[in-house]
Amino acid sequence: MGIGNNRMEISFSSFLSSFVAILAIVNPIGIVPIFLALTANESEKERKHTAHISAFSVGLILLISAFAGESILAFFGIGLPSFRVGGGILVLLMAISMLQAKQSRLRQSPSEAEYAEEKDNVAVVPLAMPLMAGPGAISLAIIHGHQATNVSNKIMLGSSIFAVALIVLISLHLAKPIGRALGVTGLNIATRIMGLILAAIGVQMIALGLVKLLPGLQ
């Protein structure tokens, strides 16, 4: 009985760890004003359709990254410790932008933002990728995919990604009321909180990667 409870605790801890990390970097609340701006000319029905496609795309991109990402890295001869350091730096840079309540250029450059405003369909590009399931989120998904060493943890990781995609869907469906309720100040506060969590995750990724690359640091 004790062993079973311990396994459940480990599995739930795995779920919580991946869920919080991925949710923080996807930042569905912070994407609300961008979503409203990009869908300003859409009807309510079209906006809901865009929300569904975006949420589904985010979930699919992160699932593929989590369960196939390490194989892709191996194909290119990239070791996971090096990827941890690189991904950690990327996450940390994004976190710094979020702490300043800014949209990081790592997610979307000014030219990409200008192109997005001219697009008729913005659900997959740029909303799903790179604004939500961008390089930072993909990096985290790959790292957590590597850490999911058994079936239970893989199920928990998949469940956490599904939960994040569901929250994205709810946030985009409720974008107008969320925007009105939180206002600019509330959205900035939420973004800064997510940025603080991400900063800690980024530092941890860099530290773990460096320990593997440079064992003498231990």
TISE-389653 format. One record per residue (C-alpha): residue number from 0; residue in one letter; z, x, y. Coordinates in Angstrom, 3 decimals, padded with zeros to 6 digits. Each point is the difference from the previous one (the first is absolute). Layout:
% TISE-389653
{resi=NUM, resn=A, z=Z, x=X, y=Y}
...
This chain:
% TISE-389653
{resi=0, resn=M, z=000.000, x=000.000, y=000.000}
{resi=1, resn=G, z=000.957, x=002.831, y=002.335}
{resi=2, resn=I, z=-003.258, x=001.851, y=-000.688}
{resi=3, resn=G, z=-002.004, x=-003.163, y=000.696}
{resi=4, resn=N, z=001.779, x=-000.573, y=003.318}
{resi=5, resn=N, z=-000.543, x=003.626, y=000.955}
{resi=6, resn=R, z=-003.743, x=-000.298, y=-000.681}
{resi=7, resn=M, z=-000.171, x=-003.176, y=002.076}
{resi=8, resn=E, z=001.788, x=001.755, y=002.880}
{resi=9, resn=I, z=-002.420, x=002.950, y=-000.183}
{resi=10, resn=S, z=-003.005, x=-002.348, y=-000.083}
{resi=11, resn=F, z=001.284, x=-002.017, y=002.957}
{resi=12, resn=S, z=000.756, x=003.213, y=001.888}
{resi=13, resn=S, z=-003.606, x=001.098, y=-000.681}
{resi=14, resn=F, z=-001.294, x=-003.336, y=001.287}
{resi=15, resn=L, z=002.156, x=000.163, y=003.143}
{resi=16, resn=S, z=-000.949, x=003.600, y=000.759}
{resi=17, resn=S, z=-003.760, x=-000.569, y=-000.236}
{resi=18, resn=F, z=000.187, x=-003.411, y=001.686}
{resi=19, resn=V, z=001.880, x=001.243, y=003.087}
{resi=20, resn=A, z=-002.159, x=003.122, y=000.366}
{resi=21, resn=I, z=-003.339, x=-001.800, y=-000.330}
{resi=22, resn=L, z=001.108, x=-002.963, y=002.129}
{resi=23, resn=A, z=001.107, x=002.345, y=002.781}
{resi=24, resn=I, z=-003.326, x=001.827, y=000.176}
{resi=25, resn=V, z=-002.166, x=-003.122, y=-000.386}
{resi=26, resn=N, z=002.112, x=-001.566, y=002.800}
{resi=27, resn=P, z=-001.351, x=-003.586, y=-000.200}
{resi=28, resn=I, z=002.033, x=-001.105, y=003.035}
{resi=29, resn=G, z=-001.423, x=002.791, y=002.140}
{resi=30, resn=I, z=-003.550, x=-001.007, y=-000.941}
{resi=31, resn=V, z=000.477, x=-003.561, y=001.364}
{resi=32, resn=P, z=-001.242, x=000.645, y=003.587}
{resi=33, resn=I, z=-003.024, x=001.950, y=-001.293}
{resi=34, resn=F, z=-000.799, x=-002.791, y=-002.469}
{resi=35, resn=L, z=000.182, x=-002.602, y=002.774}
{resi=36, resn=A, z=-002.258, x=002.090, y=002.251}
{resi=37, resn=L, z=-002.603, x=000.629, y=-002.707}
{resi=38, resn=T, z=-000.085, x=-003.662, y=-001.070}
{resi=39, resn=A, z=000.159, x=-001.498, y=003.497}
{resi=40, resn=N, z=-003.448, x=-001.587, y=-000.371}
{resi=41, resn=E, z=000.660, x=-001.418, y=-003.465}
{resi=42, resn=S, z=001.003, x=-003.570, y=-000.806}
{resi=43, resn=E, z=003.341, x=-000.652, y=-001.715}
{resi=44, resn=K, z=-001.772, x=-000.372, y=-003.352}
{resi=45, resn=E, z=-001.920, x=003.254, y=000.492}
{resi=46, resn=R, z=003.175, x=001.825, y=001.049}
{resi=47, resn=K, z=001.768, x=-001.135, y=-003.184}
{resi=48, resn=H, z=-002.969, x=001.147, y=-002.077}
{resi=49, resn=T, z=000.142, x=003.401, y=001.721}
{resi=50, resn=A, z=003.756, x=000.177, y=-000.748}
{resi=51, resn=H, z=-000.605, x=-000.709, y=-003.706}
{resi=52, resn=I, z=-002.745, x=002.625, y=-000.329}
{resi=53, resn=S, z=002.070, x=002.604, y=001.889}
{resi=54, resn=A, z=003.134, x=-000.550, y=-002.105}
{resi=55, resn=F, z=-001.988, x=000.081, y=-003.252}
{resi=56, resn=S, z=-001.782, x=003.195, y=001.090}
{resi=57, resn=V, z=003.275, x=001.698, y=000.926}
{resi=58, resn=G, z=001.468, x=-000.809, y=-003.417}
{resi=59, resn=L, z=-003.132, x=001.134, y=-001.857}
{resi=60, resn=I, z=-000.331, x=003.290, y=001.922}
{resi=61, resn=L, z=003.668, x=000.885, y=-000.574}
{resi=62, resn=L, z=-000.090, x=-000.949, y=-003.696}
{resi=63, resn=I, z=-003.062, x=002.193, y=-000.592}
{resi=64, resn=S, z=001.664, x=002.839, y=001.928}
{resi=65, resn=A, z=003.261, x=-000.317, y=-001.941}
{resi=66, resn=F, z=-001.515, x=-000.059, y=-003.478}
{resi=67, resn=A, z=-003.187, x=002.047, y=000.390}
{resi=68, resn=G, z=000.803, x=002.215, y=002.984}
{resi=69, resn=E, z=001.535, x=002.870, y=-001.967}
{resi=70, resn=S, z=-003.048, x=000.173, y=-002.287}
{resi=71, resn=I, z=-002.229, x=000.192, y=003.069}
{resi=72, resn=L, z=002.122, x=002.849, y=001.381}
{resi=73, resn=A, z=-000.227, x=001.828, y=-003.332}
{resi=74, resn=F, z=-003.796, x=-000.386, y=000.043}
{resi=75, resn=F, z=-000.098, x=001.834, y=003.335}
{resi=76, resn=G, z=002.525, x=002.589, y=-001.201}
{resi=77, resn=I, z=002.733, x=-001.061, y=002.431}
{resi=78, resn=G, z=003.550, x=000.476, y=-001.250}
{resi=79, resn=L, z=002.599, x=-002.675, y=000.665}
{resi=80, resn=P, z=002.435, x=002.367, y=001.815}
{resi=81, resn=S, z=-002.743, x=000.908, y=002.508}
{resi=82, resn=F, z=-000.870, x=-003.667, y=000.359}
{resi=83, resn=R, z=003.685, x=-000.815, y=000.621}
{resi=84, resn=V, z=000.155, x=002.482, y=002.879}
{resi=85, resn=G, z=-003.311, x=-001.160, y=001.488}
{resi=86, resn=G, z=000.856, x=-003.671, y=-000.462}
{resi=87, resn=G, z=003.487, x=000.561, y=001.394}
{resi=88, resn=I, z=-001.391, x=001.599, y=003.166}
{resi=89, resn=L, z=-002.409, x=-002.916, y=000.364}
{resi=90, resn=V, z=002.795, x=-002.563, y=-000.448}
{resi=91, resn=L, z=002.215, x=001.890, y=002.455}
{resi=92, resn=L, z=-002.728, x=000.060, y=002.672}
{resi=93, resn=M, z=-000.525, x=-003.738, y=-000.432}
{resi=94, resn=A, z=003.763, x=-000.555, y=000.207}
{resi=95, resn=I, z=000.179, x=001.903, y=003.303}
{resi=96, resn=S, z=-002.711, x=-002.270, y=001.453}
{resi=97, resn=M, z=001.856, x=-003.077, y=-001.256}
{resi=98, resn=L, z=003.274, x=001.215, y=001.556}
{resi=99, resn=Q, z=-001.889, x=000.021, y=003.299}
{resi=100, resn=A, z=-001.300, x=-003.507, y=-000.790}
{resi=101, resn=K, z=-003.575, x=001.318, y=-000.013}
{resi=102, resn=Q, z=-002.899, x=-000.548, y=-002.387}
{resi=103, resn=S, z=-000.569, x=003.369, y=-001.661}
{resi=104, resn=R, z=-003.515, x=001.459, y=000.239}
{resi=105, resn=L, z=000.457, x=000.937, y=-003.645}
{resi=106, resn=R, z=-000.388, x=-003.714, y=-000.717}
{resi=107, resn=Q, z=-002.808, x=-000.723, y=002.440}
{resi=108, resn=S, z=-001.740, x=002.082, y=002.654}
{resi=109, resn=P, z=-001.096, x=-001.503, y=003.355}
{resi=110, resn=S, z=-003.657, x=-000.023, y=-001.125}
{resi=111, resn=E, z=000.972, x=-001.847, y=-003.198}
{resi=112, resn=A, z=001.989, x=-002.523, y=002.055}
{resi=113, resn=E, z=-003.034, x=-000.584, y=002.227}
{resi=114, resn=Y, z=-002.219, x=-000.441, y=-003.066}
{resi=115, resn=A, z=002.514, x=-002.459, y=-001.527}
{resi=116, resn=E, z=-000.184, x=-002.253, y=003.069}
{resi=117, resn=E, z=-003.754, x=-000.328, y=-000.513}
{resi=118, resn=K, z=000.207, x=-000.815, y=-003.720}
{resi=119, resn=D, z=-000.368, x=-003.576, y=-001.219}
{resi=120, resn=N, z=002.071, x=000.558, y=-003.142}
{resi=121, resn=V, z=003.145, x=002.084, y=000.544}
{resi=122, resn=A, z=001.989, x=-000.986, y=-003.104}
{resi=123, resn=V, z=-000.613, x=003.118, y=-002.101}
{resi=124, resn=V, z=-001.006, x=002.501, y=002.697}
{resi=125, resn=P, z=001.932, x=000.669, y=002.160}
{resi=126, resn=L, z=002.897, x=-002.405, y=-000.781}
{resi=127, resn=A, z=000.641, x=000.836, y=-003.662}
{resi=128, resn=M, z=-001.267, x=003.565, y=000.286}
{resi=129, resn=P, z=000.854, x=002.088, y=001.931}
{resi=130, resn=L, z=002.461, x=-002.086, y=002.064}
{resi=131, resn=M, z=002.289, x=-001.068, y=-002.878}
{resi=132, resn=A, z=-001.061, x=001.758, y=-003.214}
{resi=133, resn=G, z=-000.898, x=003.208, y=001.798}
{resi=134, resn=P, z=000.436, x=003.671, y=-000.963}
{resi=135, resn=G, z=003.798, x=-000.093, y=000.312}
{resi=136, resn=A, z=000.414, x=-003.106, y=-002.161}
{resi=137, resn=I, z=-002.434, x=001.387, y=-002.602}
{resi=138, resn=S, z=001.958, x=003.286, y=-000.081}
{resi=139, resn=L, z=003.274, x=-001.839, y=-000.608}
{resi=140, resn=A, z=-001.567, x=-002.181, y=-002.704}
{resi=141, resn=I, z=-001.265, x=003.100, y=-001.850}
{resi=142, resn=I, z=003.414, x=001.694, y=000.219}
{resi=143, resn=H, z=001.807, x=-003.086, y=-001.314}
{resi=144, resn=G, z=-002.654, x=-000.385, y=-002.700}
{resi=145, resn=H, z=000.835, x=003.522, y=-001.191}
{resi=146, resn=Q, z=003.705, x=-000.816, y=-000.045}
{resi=147, resn=A, z=-000.549, x=-003.145, y=-002.111}
{resi=148, resn=T, z=000.330, x=001.785, y=-003.341}
{resi=149, resn=N, z=000.540, x=-003.009, y=-002.289}
{resi=150, resn=V, z=-001.344, x=-003.525, y=-000.418}
{resi=151, resn=S, z=003.017, x=-001.588, y=001.695}
{resi=152, resn=N, z=-000.382, x=002.135, y=003.117}
{resi=153, resn=K, z=-003.761, x=-000.588, y=000.084}
{resi=154, resn=I, z=000.627, x=-003.759, y=-000.086}
{resi=155, resn=M, z=002.552, x=000.369, y=002.813}
{resi=156, resn=L, z=-002.479, x=002.018, y=002.077}
{resi=157, resn=G, z=-002.722, x=-002.579, y=-000.540}
{resi=158, resn=S, z=002.468, x=-002.754, y=000.917}
{resi=159, resn=S, z=001.028, x=001.810, y=003.190}
{resi=160, resn=I, z=-003.650, x=000.351, y=001.068}
{resi=161, resn=F, z=-000.582, x=-003.688, y=-000.770}
{resi=162, resn=A, z=003.099, x=-000.875, y=002.079}
{resi=163, resn=V, z=-001.293, x=002.067, y=002.939}
{resi=164, resn=A, z=-003.415, x=-001.692, y=-000.219}
{resi=165, resn=L, z=001.757, x=-003.394, y=-000.037}
{resi=166, resn=I, z=001.988, x=000.909, y=003.128}
{resi=167, resn=V, z=-003.255, x=001.125, y=001.652}
{resi=168, resn=L, z=-001.526, x=-003.387, y=-000.819}
{resi=169, resn=I, z=003.011, x=-001.906, y=001.390}
{resi=170, resn=S, z=000.119, x=002.165, y=003.144}
{resi=171, resn=L, z=-003.690, x=-000.515, y=000.738}
{resi=172, resn=H, z=000.205, x=-003.736, y=-000.724}
{resi=173, resn=L, z=002.923, x=-000.259, y=002.433}
{resi=174, resn=A, z=-001.433, x=002.506, y=002.496}
{resi=175, resn=K, z=-000.006, x=-002.397, y=002.963}
{resi=176, resn=P, z=003.605, x=-001.248, y=-000.372}
{resi=177, resn=I, z=001.225, x=003.527, y=-000.808}
{resi=178, resn=G, z=-001.720, x=001.351, y=003.123}
{resi=179, resn=R, z=001.516, x=-002.739, y=002.159}
{resi=180, resn=A, z=003.494, x=000.342, y=-001.501}
{resi=181, resn=L, z=000.291, x=003.795, y=000.125}
{resi=182, resn=G, z=-002.087, x=000.758, y=003.070}
{resi=183, resn=V, z=-001.044, x=003.536, y=000.848}
{resi=184, resn=T, z=003.600, x=001.288, y=000.048}
{resi=185, resn=G, z=000.873, x=-001.469, y=-003.390}
{resi=186, resn=L, z=-003.171, x=001.347, y=-001.616}
{resi=187, resn=N, z=000.691, x=003.456, y=001.454}
{resi=188, resn=I, z=003.579, x=-000.032, y=-001.320}
{resi=189, resn=A, z=-001.219, x=-000.960, y=-003.492}
{resi=190, resn=T, z=-002.613, x=002.774, y=000.126}
{resi=191, resn=R, z=002.597, x=002.586, y=001.069}
{resi=192, resn=I, z=002.352, x=-000.988, y=-002.846}
{resi=193, resn=M, z=-002.849, x=000.387, y=-002.498}
{resi=194, resn=G, z=-000.862, x=003.337, y=001.624}
{resi=195, resn=L, z=003.551, x=001.277, y=-000.468}
{resi=196, resn=I, z=-000.090, x=-000.872, y=-003.707}
{resi=197, resn=L, z=-003.394, x=001.670, y=-000.324}
{resi=198, resn=A, z=001.199, x=003.178, y=001.735}
{resi=199, resn=A, z=002.734, x=000.422, y=-002.612}
{resi=200, resn=I, z=-002.489, x=-000.659, y=-002.819}
{resi=201, resn=G, z=-002.476, x=002.522, y=001.461}
{resi=202, resn=V, z=002.648, x=002.735, y=000.261}
{resi=203, resn=Q, z=001.101, x=-000.691, y=-003.582}
{resi=204, resn=M, z=-003.596, x=000.229, y=-001.275}
{resi=205, resn=I, z=-000.514, x=003.342, y=001.782}
{resi=206, resn=A, z=003.315, x=001.384, y=-001.312}
{resi=207, resn=L, z=-000.713, x=-001.004, y=-003.614}
{resi=208, resn=G, z=-003.496, x=001.456, y=000.186}
{resi=209, resn=L, z=001.188, x=003.297, y=001.478}
{resi=210, resn=V, z=002.694, x=000.379, y=-002.665}
{resi=211, resn=K, z=-002.690, x=-000.269, y=-002.698}
{resi=212, resn=L, z=-002.413, x=002.334, y=001.825}
{resi=213, resn=L, z=002.697, x=002.513, y=000.957}
{resi=214, resn=P, z=002.726, x=-000.060, y=-002.707}
{resi=215, resn=G, z=001.932, x=002.687, y=001.867}
{resi=216, resn=L, z=001.012, x=-002.649, y=002.567}
{resi=217, resn=Q, z=002.340, x=-001.628, y=-002.529}
